[in-house]
Amino acid sequence: MKFSSKIYVAGHRGLVGSAIWNNLKAKGYANLVGRTHAELDLLDGVAVKRFFDEEQPEYVVLAAAKVGGIVANNTYRADFIYENLQIQQNVIGESFRHGVKKLLFLGSTCIYPRDARQPMQETALLTSPLEYTNEPYAIAKIAGLKMCESFNLQYGTNYIAVMPTNLYGPNDNFDLERSHVLPAMIRKIYLAHCLLEGDWEAVRHDLSRRPVEGVDGRATEQTMGNVLAKYGIHPSHVELWGTGKPLREFLWSEEMADASVYILEHVDFADLRGDAPEVRNCHINIGTGKELSIRDLAELIKRTVGYRGEIRFNADKPDGTLRKLTDVSKLHALGWTHKIEVEDGVQMLYDWYTRG
């Protein structure tokens, strides 16, 4: 890529998209294009075609997606498969029709089977059943990476699919119903800490920034306390879903961005396809190759926040996949390795959250 190349970042306001945008900008790429959802609905094929007609991007980063945690994935199953398939169909399709030189598609490691051998290599894809709770989202992401692979094989395009592990970082989603596990736990434990300390001013400030079920900082203390209790947030304890036993891997979002830009600059489909007669599994895992249990993560956040209450786990709620560790040897062989460990990242995200 040239610094003057026009690069479209779909989802440039999201957790990963904003980090990729900032990384590209910091490296000197000056011709970046982004649209908010209000400016461009990626579910609208006509609007997406019009955008590509007008902007003619040379490179595309598809970071836009409907994402959420275990509750959202299991509750809004139709939304997750339909909206993600539609976004991918529109953006990848128009990228092909407009001769985009290179496209980077962002998926998720939930594409791998529930009982995949650990750590999960790219070759584990489609070898056994998926985790039920996020199956619709996973199928959509598998379709996206296979669309990239198939266009490459049939038409000689240069579309790269990357599968990041669990991400966290600035601009994360802290919605108590729809967020992923780490930001949700930070917010829950922080609010419980505020309740335990009797710091209602901090609770009001938090709910004013991010209302819960329409309840904001103007509500009475009783109303705020009641809505937080629905999500397991109490002065004396925080209730979290599952047993706490599942192991998870976490990658700082700005490092995911750095890996993504590195791949855009240095890796092509020709580097990934190999010479086997059947070409498949050309995607790249992006992660740390390290893991910790949800219980240990909760205790880490508890120490970071300074919360003196109890962490309780509700074993009647689902755990999701018990282990999801990525094999990142392909990524390392391509020349990129992470630097930020989760202990430092949790402190960084907590500081970011409480500064807002």
KAVEN-V758640 format. One record per helix or strand. SS is the DSSP state (h for helix, s for strand). FROM is the first residue (numbers start at 1). LEN is the number of residues. If there is no record, write none. Layout:
SS_FROM_LEN ; SS_FROM_LEN
This chain:
s_7_4 ; h_15_12 ; s_32_2 ; h_45_11 ; s_59_4 ; h_70_6 ; h_77_21 ; s_102_5 ; h_109_3 ; s_120_1 ; h_122_3 ; h_132_24 ; s_159_6 ; s_166_3 ; h_181_17 ; h_200_10 ; s_212_1 ; s_215_1 ; h_221_10 ; s_233_1 ; s_237_5 ; s_247_2 ; s_250_3 ; h_253_14 ; h_269_3 ; s_284_3 ; s_292_2 ; h_294_12 ; s_310_5 ; s_323_1 ; s_326_1 ; h_329_6 ; h_342_14
